[in-house]
Amino acid sequence: MEKQQTISVKARIISNEIIDNFISHYQREVVYYDTLARECADRCRKMVEAAGIKAIVTHRAKSPQSLYQNLLKRHREKFYKDAGEIRNDNRDLAGVRIALFFTDNQDVVEDLLHEHFEIVEVFNHKETHKAGTSSDYHGIHFMVRMPREKRPNALMQDDVIEVQVMSLLHNVWSEIQHDIEYKPHSSIVDEKIKDDLHKLFVYSQDGEVMIKGIYQNWRQRGVMWKGYLTNTPLEKLQVSSLIKGEAPAPLYWYSQDGRRYLFPTDLTLQTWFPDPLPKIFQVTNSELNKVPIGGNVTYKPGVRLIRIVTDPKIYAVEKGGVLRWIKSEKVIEEIYGKEWQALVDIIPDPFFVNYSSGPDIDSVSDHNPKEQRESASELDIGFVQPRHPCIFPGEIVPPINVGEASVPENSQ
């Protein structure tokens, strides 16, 4: 019995020495891991901004003090044999957190991470939670590597970076929960504190719903001070104007053909009407239902570039809702400038069929954004939907011939 206890003590001493040596080495590496995390965070920040996703992106290299305390706790069960085991068991030395304003964007962010990084493993803590307070943790962790060809520093190795994705309010909750339960100087966490933490988690979920509702109502109601909230009789509506039903309701374009065309996204609306918006006419929901729906509005030509999550190709928009693939980044930069990535919007797949396909753009002479912008007027907003919608991947279908489309005579 004494022999077994002696062996156990020796094992702990050896394990402690391994941990001490690892921490001593890590203290010299922490600058590298901070650089790795920062480069990954910059890439994530540009990624979500280009997609029009509201998020706060932060990064950190795990502090030597925090790592040391964590290893001391874990070695009681693991008895690390060497530094390799410690490194394999702690792959979050470089970490990035993407805190989303809207949880609806989680799937889009996941697709973007697969596009911009090499995904090693994914942990969904909402699905694999443990018992106790930590079961409220709903973050999704992506273990990623920077693609070799896009590493800004040639010295960067194949180290894994942990990218955590969660809501903004859940981010606040997790920071508080982590401080209380995991910091070495924490006091005893009793049931009252655990209960309060769970209540805070529930409040944060309610807050997520409220944030989404506030933004939706703000976008749908438009500019309040314009005084459009007084209902306008249907017979007094002005053609070629923005209309809406009683709040909450989306915005439509009341076209000269007597139909209403939906702005499917806020970004679509902004291409036609940058702030401030023109006057918006409100009608009762019952009267709005009397106005037939003509379809969805497409982007104003020459203003923005678009793509979809499932297709990496970048498209220019031309008159009549025609999309043209710009075949090289060099040509995109020559046409739209060095900051062209800031002009790229990711549109939902269901709205892609509102557009038709045109010939590819191989050179600068194939597309002129200024000419496209100047060629489009408000009369073009409510055009008839394309007879040949975009369906990718697949063969390029002929672009719509706007001249043959059924457009009212007074809109020509």
PyMOL commands that set and color helices and strands:
alter all, ss='L'
color gray80, all
select helices_A, chain A and resi 2-50+64-78+83-89+103-116+133-136+148-150+168-182+191-221+224-226+234-236+266-272+285-288+329-336+340-343+349-352+364-366+369-375+378-380+402-404+409-411
alter helices_A, ss='H'
color red, helices_A
select strands_A, chain A and resi 55-61+94-100+118-124+140-145+161-167+241-244+251-254+260-262+280-282+293-296+305-308+311-318+322-325+344-346+356-357
alter strands_A, ss='S'
color yellow, strands_A
deselect
rebuild
show_as cartoon
